[in-house]
């Protein structure tokens, strides 16, 4: 594995070892849990129609009740419901991931040809993870499961992990690296762009594993799915 960037002194990016299964799962788990409040609250900014609907509900409450107190409670209740459904869906997604690829990283990423899983190690501890999974049908490789322990962010570790996947793609002669993300934080998108990825579009109709698509879920849980691509060579 290669060393990290100057900002991440002492960080080593190397291939995953079976003994690091629990450490990798913990970093993944903690990283996904952070998305609950981000999706529920910060993510609302990405959905102007939902904002308008919530404002109309508050207005309707005032027209019907003529009570400022009840009207002021409407946004509080709506945000509480957003948090509840974000937690419900994201925990279901986590459960799905922890029982599929993240249940046996060795089997899922290290054994199949053209795929791999790396860890960022600092002072003997795993502080970051990233995976690459081959898509043979179009000769691309997907970057996924990237996460860095919150205590070690801002040290260039995520960028070093991303570069490792790009190196892997070049060595294995893939035509492009692709990724999809529902991340709300601007920093995540800036990271992908700094690595050379191009934003290929976004969708509000992405179905996250664990979603039931109930009416309540559609009202109180929305994610925007972004697709990125880094073209390495023309096919």
C-alpha positions as CSV (number, residue, x, y, z in Angstrom):
1,X,0.0,0.0,0.0
2,X,1.0,3.6,-0.6
3,X,1.5,6.3,1.9
4,X,-1.1,9.0,2.4
5,X,-0.8,12.6,1.3
6,X,1.4,15.2,3.1
7,X,-1.6,16.2,5.2
8,X,-2.0,12.7,6.5
9,X,1.4,12.0,7.8
10,X,1.9,8.4,9.0
11,X,-1.2,7.2,7.3
12,X,-0.8,4.0,5.3
13,X,-3.3,2.8,2.7
14,X,-3.1,-0.9,2.3
15,X,-5.2,-3.9,1.4
16,X,-7.7,-5.1,4.0
17,X,-6.8,-8.1,6.3
18,X,-9.4,-10.5,7.7
19,X,-8.6,-9.5,11.3
20,X,-9.8,-6.0,10.5
21,X,-13.4,-7.0,9.7
22,X,-14.9,-5.5,12.9
23,X,-12.9,-2.3,12.7
24,X,-14.0,-1.8,9.1
25,X,-17.6,-2.5,10.0
26,X,-17.5,0.0,12.9
27,X,-16.2,2.8,10.6
28,X,-18.8,2.0,8.0
29,X,-21.6,1.8,10.6
30,X,-20.7,5.1,12.3
31,X,-20.3,6.9,8.9
32,X,-23.8,5.8,7.8
33,X,-25.4,6.7,11.2
34,X,-24.3,10.3,10.6
35,X,-26.5,10.5,7.6
36,X,-29.7,10.2,9.7
37,X,-29.7,13.9,10.9
38,X,-28.1,15.1,7.7
39,X,-30.8,13.5,5.6
40,X,-33.6,14.5,7.9
41,X,-32.6,18.2,8.4
42,X,-29.9,19.4,6.1
43,X,-31.2,17.3,3.2
44,X,-34.5,19.2,3.3
45,X,-32.8,22.1,1.5
46,X,-32.4,19.9,-1.6
47,X,-36.2,19.4,-1.9
48,X,-38.0,22.7,-2.5
49,X,-41.3,20.9,-3.3
50,X,-41.3,19.3,0.1
51,X,-40.5,22.6,1.8
52,X,-43.5,24.1,0.0
53,X,-45.7,21.2,1.0
54,X,-44.7,21.6,4.7
55,X,-45.4,25.4,4.5
56,X,-48.8,24.7,3.0
57,X,-49.6,22.3,5.9
58,X,-48.6,24.9,8.4
59,X,-50.8,27.5,6.6
60,X,-53.7,25.0,6.5
61,X,-53.3,24.4,10.2
62,X,-53.6,28.2,10.9
63,X,-56.7,28.5,8.6
64,X,-58.4,25.6,10.4
65,X,-57.4,26.3,14.0
66,X,-56.6,30.0,14.1
67,X,-54.0,29.1,16.7
68,X,-50.4,30.4,16.4
69,X,-49.2,27.9,18.9
70,X,-50.5,24.9,16.9
71,X,-49.2,26.4,13.7
72,X,-45.7,26.8,15.2
73,X,-45.9,23.2,16.3
74,X,-46.5,21.9,12.8
75,X,-42.8,22.4,11.6
76,X,-41.6,20.8,14.8
77,X,-43.8,17.7,14.2
78,X,-42.8,17.5,10.5
79,X,-39.1,17.6,11.4
80,X,-39.6,15.0,14.1
81,X,-41.3,12.8,11.5
82,X,-38.5,13.4,9.0
83,X,-36.0,12.3,11.7
84,X,-38.1,9.2,12.6
85,X,-38.4,8.0,8.9
86,X,-34.7,8.9,8.1
87,X,-33.6,6.8,11.1
88,X,-36.0,3.9,10.1
89,X,-34.9,3.7,6.5
90,X,-31.2,4.3,7.1
91,X,-31.1,1.6,9.9
92,X,-32.8,-0.8,7.5
93,X,-30.2,0.0,4.8
94,X,-27.4,-0.5,7.4
95,X,-28.9,-3.9,8.4
96,X,-29.0,-4.9,4.8
97,X,-25.3,-3.9,4.2
98,X,-24.1,-5.5,7.4
99,X,-25.7,-8.8,6.3
100,X,-24.4,-8.7,2.7
101,X,-21.0,-7.4,1.6
102,X,-20.0,-5.9,5.0
103,X,-20.7,-9.2,6.7
104,X,-17.7,-10.9,4.9
105,X,-15.4,-8.3,3.3
106,X,-12.8,-11.0,2.5
107,X,-15.3,-13.1,0.5
108,X,-17.0,-10.2,-1.2
109,X,-14.1,-7.9,-2.1
110,X,-10.8,-9.7,-1.7
111,X,-11.5,-13.0,-3.5
112,X,-13.3,-11.9,-6.7
113,X,-10.9,-10.8,-9.4
114,X,-11.1,-7.1,-10.2
115,X,-12.4,-6.1,-6.8
116,X,-10.6,-5.0,-3.7
117,X,-11.0,-3.4,-0.2
118,X,-8.5,-1.1,1.4
119,X,-8.0,0.4,4.9
120,X,-6.3,3.5,6.0
121,X,-4.0,2.7,9.0
122,X,-2.7,5.3,11.4
123,X,-0.6,4.3,14.5
124,X,-1.7,0.7,14.0
125,X,-5.5,1.6,14.0
126,X,-7.9,1.4,11.1
127,X,-9.2,4.9,10.5
128,X,-10.7,4.7,7.0
129,X,-12.1,2.3,4.5
130,X,-12.8,2.1,0.7
131,X,-13.8,-0.6,-1.7
132,X,-13.7,-1.2,-5.5
133,X,-16.1,-3.5,-7.2
134,X,-15.7,-4.6,-10.9
135,X,-18.5,-4.2,-13.4
136,X,-17.3,-6.5,-16.2
137,X,-20.3,-5.7,-18.5
138,X,-19.0,-2.2,-19.3
139,X,-15.4,-2.5,-18.0
140,X,-15.8,0.0,-15.2
141,X,-15.0,-0.3,-11.5
142,X,-17.2,1.2,-8.8
143,X,-15.8,3.1,-5.8
144,X,-18.0,2.4,-2.8
145,X,-18.0,2.1,1.0
146,X,-15.7,5.1,1.5
147,X,-15.7,6.3,5.1
148,X,-13.2,7.9,7.5
149,X,-13.4,7.8,11.3
150,X,-14.8,11.2,12.3
151,X,-11.9,11.8,14.7
152,X,-9.4,11.7,11.8
153,X,-11.1,13.8,9.2
154,X,-9.4,16.8,7.6
155,X,-6.1,14.9,7.3
156,X,-6.4,14.0,3.6
157,X,-7.2,10.4,4.4
158,X,-10.4,10.2,2.2
159,X,-8.5,11.6,-0.8
160,X,-5.7,9.1,-0.3
161,X,-8.3,6.3,-0.2
162,X,-9.9,7.6,-3.4
163,X,-6.6,7.8,-5.2
164,X,-5.9,4.2,-4.3
165,X,-9.0,3.2,-6.1
166,X,-8.0,5.2,-9.1
167,X,-4.5,3.6,-9.1
168,X,-6.2,0.2,-9.0
169,X,-8.4,1.1,-11.9
170,X,-5.5,2.2,-14.0
171,X,-3.4,-0.9,-13.2
172,X,-6.4,-3.2,-14.0
173,X,-7.0,-1.3,-17.3
174,X,-10.6,-0.3,-16.5
175,X,-12.1,2.3,-18.8
176,X,-13.7,4.4,-16.0
177,X,-14.4,4.6,-12.3
178,X,-18.0,5.2,-11.3
179,X,-19.7,6.0,-8.0
180,X,-23.1,6.8,-6.6
181,X,-23.8,8.7,-3.4
182,X,-26.7,10.1,-1.4
183,X,-24.4,12.2,0.7
184,X,-25.8,15.6,1.7
185,X,-22.6,17.2,2.8
186,X,-21.0,19.5,0.2
187,X,-17.5,18.3,1.3
188,X,-18.2,14.8,0.0
189,X,-19.0,16.2,-3.5
190,X,-16.0,18.5,-3.5
191,X,-13.8,15.5,-2.6
192,X,-15.1,13.5,-5.7
193,X,-14.6,16.5,-7.9
194,X,-11.1,17.1,-6.6
195,X,-10.2,13.5,-7.5
196,X,-11.3,14.2,-11.1
197,X,-14.9,12.8,-11.1
198,X,-17.5,14.5,-13.2
199,X,-21.1,14.8,-11.9
200,X,-23.3,12.8,-14.3
201,X,-26.7,13.7,-12.9
202,X,-28.9,13.3,-9.9
203,X,-32.2,11.6,-9.2
204,X,-34.9,12.0,-6.5
205,X,-36.4,8.6,-7.3
206,X,-33.6,6.4,-6.1
207,X,-34.8,3.5,-4.0
208,X,-32.4,2.8,-1.1
209,X,-32.3,-0.8,0.1
210,X,-34.6,-0.9,3.1
211,X,-37.2,1.5,1.7
212,X,-40.8,0.4,1.8
213,X,-42.1,3.3,-0.4
214,X,-45.1,3.8,1.9
215,X,-47.0,7.2,1.6
216,X,-45.5,8.3,5.0
217,X,-42.0,7.4,3.8
218,X,-42.5,9.4,0.6
219,X,-43.6,12.4,2.6
220,X,-40.9,12.3,5.3
221,X,-37.9,10.6,3.7
222,X,-36.2,11.9,0.5
223,X,-32.7,11.3,-0.8
224,X,-31.1,12.7,-3.9
225,X,-28.8,10.1,-5.6
226,X,-25.8,11.6,-7.4
227,X,-23.8,9.7,-10.1
228,X,-20.2,10.5,-10.7
229,X,-17.8,9.2,-13.4
230,X,-14.1,9.5,-14.0
231,X,-13.2,8.4,-17.6
232,X,-9.7,6.9,-17.7
233,X,-9.7,6.0,-21.4
234,X,-12.0,5.6,-24.4
235,X,-13.4,2.2,-25.2
